[in-house]
Amino acid sequence: MQPFAENSIVLVTLNSPREKYWGSVIAISAAGISLRGIDLHSFDDFARQVKNGDEVQPNSVFFPMHRVERMELDVRNGEIPSMQERFATKCGKEFSEFAAS
């Protein structure tokens, strides 16, 4: 299995302007990366809205490759939980339920 296959949950660091995005891979090409996710600054608000039962969905976005500085899989690192684990703890639902493309 490819590490960044479709539906993999990733963190993407972007430049110009500097942003971090968390979401599920829709597609990766030489042109850029398509994700279904949220800006990392919105994480707590999004989790709170999900917990409250609000009708919210992650955004489908495309980032041109020249903006992509780094992409990493969202996985646990020792005692540090993944964003997916944090999301499930905060709202009681799996992010993959919302990010399926």
C-alpha angles and dihedrals in degrees: 000000000000114000092229098037123150112294093020110142109235144170114228123197113204133191133210090061105019110238139152121218129190123200154100120299113247095174142335123208139155087269095057150283128299117203139174104216150084140278106264090236087065095053098104094042092048092049090048092051091049091049090050091052095247118160098251131148133184117255124254106228141170124214119194112235093244088067095049111099098166143351126196135177115255100240136141114270107205106293093351109099122225120249087252090057091047090050092051091048093050099046108013095240135099117249090222088069088065101034101053106128 
